[in-house]
Amino acid sequence: MIQRCAGCGTLRHPPGPCCPHCGSFEWDTAEASGRGQVYSFVVAHHPRHPAFEYPLIVAVVELDEGTRLITNLVGVEPGEVEIGMPVVLDWLDADPDLSLPVFRPQEND
């Protein structure tokens, strides 16, 4: 889900109290497709956390809807990641009470 201004329809992420485009405080949500492309990325080696596999690929993914979010890439080696690479939403169950959105390369249809 992406926060959407009810006044002008602008999507925004991260969510905020008012629309940076028109200033409206009214908002609702729009369902995202779960598809996007790698806008930028880095490969992290430290500090390590047991919930993640390393090296950890931290990426800025631009969703097809136009908003960007910081997330992890999974199912790909660091040397295979490219700017513009198509990706799709997946979920990482970090613990029984926490699921995090991650992205993996889009399979060719």
Beta strands, then each sheet from edge to edge (+ up, - down):
strand 1: 2-5
strand 2: 11-12
strand 3: 27-30
strand 4: 35-44
strand 5: 56-63
strand 6: 68-73
strand 7: 86-95
strand 8: 98-105
sheet 1: 2+ 1- 3+
sheet 2: 4+ 5- 6+ 8+ 7- 4+
end
